[in-house]
Amino acid sequence: MDSTRRTILAAGAAAAAAAAVPQVFAQQAGKAAGGKFYEKGPVRIHYDDTGSGYPLLLLPGGGLNSIIGSFDRNGPFGAIEEFRGEYRCITADLRNAPSGQSTGPVEVDRPWDSFTDDHLGLMDHLGIDKFMVMGFCIGGPFIWSLLKRAPNRIVAAVVAQPVGWRPEMREPNHPGRFWKTWPALITAKRPEITMAVADKFATNMFESNPDFVFSASRDLVRTCQTPVLVMPDDAPSHPYAVAMECAMLAPKAEVSMYPWKEPKERIPVAVRQIRSFLKAHRPA
């Protein structure tokens, strides 16, 4: 009887395992192909919407390869995990980021505006009018572009370790020229995009008016009435001077301690300042 029972149980377990295998593979495939997408015409944006509370648009760093995973991969801290308990955190892969899933036309004549279209379009898609925004690295000039295009929709902004222009970037091999690798990467992934188009896009975005924060003039920053917390850095592509000039020009700007990323023990203090700043300006 024991031998027969073991045989029956073994057969049942094998059948259950065989039945479960397709489900496991289906779940894995669904996870791999998961995520949310917003589409508008030829643009398809991969995004994440998590947490609850007042809307907070999070713009990851990574230059033109800015993707949702950048927060954990090379960000100073995991912004999504840090703030999802207090805010509705919305973030997305940048259009045509080589490592991301967002795609769309390469708009050579309006590079900054094309990305701002995506940021505002995503918030419109989610039915969000007013929101806060926090951006890292390239997220800095994206924020100034948002403040130029839709100042009445941005309640408060955190500009962390922003990229900006420094005169040394005129040298072709300067390490701060973070955009120089993008043309080869995107044309390898998307053969329909020619190298000439990719080069022209990057040049128009970062080199045609090489000054200040790339996406906005000093006059715009000087007249900005949105509260802004500036968190300067000093790396080849994150010039301290540009970040501090923004903090000095913007009439409602605040500035963090510096340095705030090193030593690592300072990062929790910086996060507390971000949390206090957002809470102070969050609508009731």
Secondary structure, 3 states (H helix, E strand, C coil): CHHHHHHHHHHHHHHHHHHHHHHHHHHHHHHHCCCEEEEECCEEEEEEEECCCEEEEEECCCHHHCCCCHHHHCCCCCHHHHHCCCEEEEEECCCCCCCCCCECCCCCCCHHHHHHHHHHHHHHHCCCCCEEEEEECCHHHHHHHHHHHCCCCEEEEEEECCCCCCHHHHCCCCCCCHHHHHHHHHHHHCCCCCHHHHHHHHHHHHCCCCCCCCCCCHHHHHHCCCCEEEECCCECCECHHHHHHHHHHCCCEEECCCCCCCCHHHHHHHHHHHHHHHHHHCCC
